[in-house]
Amino acid sequence: PLKGCINVHPSLLPRWRGAAPMQRAIMAGDQVTGVCLMQMEAGLDSGPIFCSQKIEITDDDDLGTMHDKLANIGASLLAAELRGIFEGKILPYAQAAESIEYAAKIDKSEEEID
């Protein structure tokens, strides 16, 4: 693509790069998460960020509710900001080098509820 690829990522990068960001946020007891629009590059969710939006994780949230909330936010954010990104009005900024957390794929042993 002429302008590269944009990823709608369901976490506040650089926290929870990888395969299971929503699950890892819930499992870690995070109180806040969100969505980032980011420029894709060769590294795993390591590209620069165009914009983000935060939300609270409530006691009632589970993977299903988080998925639906973040999907709606991601779609709205992309619709609102895509033109500005393509026109160069919204410039990406590098992710912080500290606070990087990887959201490894959920292992079968982690699927059991305690």
Summary of the structure (lengths in Angstrom):
residues: 114
radius of gyration: 14.5
end to end distance: 45.5
largest distance: 49.2
contacts: 305
relative contact order: 0.25
helix: 30%
strand: 22%
